Amino acid sequence: MTDSHDTEITVLASANGLTIPSEFHAGVRTNLDLLRSYGALIEGLELPERLEPAFRYEP
């Protein structure tokens, strides 16, 4: 039996051309939750209307 999280993982994996065995779904779910929490932090960051451009990066 799959829950909604397993279905989401399967759909996301399929959209990216991946197959993730069900025994790894718990770890993938943990990482998805962590990434979503990082996304929420970034979305909550208020930036001023005008920002200075970043310096030029040269590797």
C-alpha positions in Angstrom: 0.0 0.0 0.0 1.4 3.4 -0.9 0.6 6.7 0.8 0.4 10.1 -0.9 4.1 10.7 -0.2 5.1 7.6 -2.0 2.9 8.6 -4.9 4.5 12.1 -5.0 8.0 10.6 -4.9 7.1 8.2 -7.8 5.7 11.0 -9.9 8.6 13.4 -9.3 11.1 10.6 -10.0 9.3 9.6 -13.2 9.2 13.3 -14.4 13.0 13.3 -14.1 13.5 9.9 -15.8 14.3 8.1 -12.5 13.1 5.0 -10.8 13.4 5.0 -7.0 12.9 1.7 -5.2 10.3 1.8 -2.4 12.9 1.0 0.3 14.5 4.4 -0.4 11.3 6.4 -0.2 11.7 7.2 3.5 15.1 8.8 2.8 13.9 10.7 -0.2 10.9 11.9 1.8 13.2 13.2 4.5 15.3 15.1 1.9 12.3 16.5 0.2 11.0 17.9 3.5 14.4 19.4 4.2 14.6 21.1 0.8 11.1 22.4 1.2 12.0 24.0 4.6 15.0 25.6 2.9 12.7 26.9 0.1 10.3 28.3 2.7 13.2 30.2 4.3 14.3 31.7 1.0 10.7 32.6 0.0 10.3 34.4 3.4 13.4 36.5 2.9 12.5 40.1 2.2 14.7 41.9 -0.3 14.9 45.6 -1.0 13.5 46.9 -4.3 17.0 47.7 -5.6 20.0 45.5 -5.1 23.5 46.0 -6.2 24.6 43.5 -8.9 26.8 40.6 -7.8 30.5 40.7 -8.5 31.7 38.9 -11.7 32.6 35.3 -11.0 35.5 33.8 -12.8 36.5 30.2 -11.9 
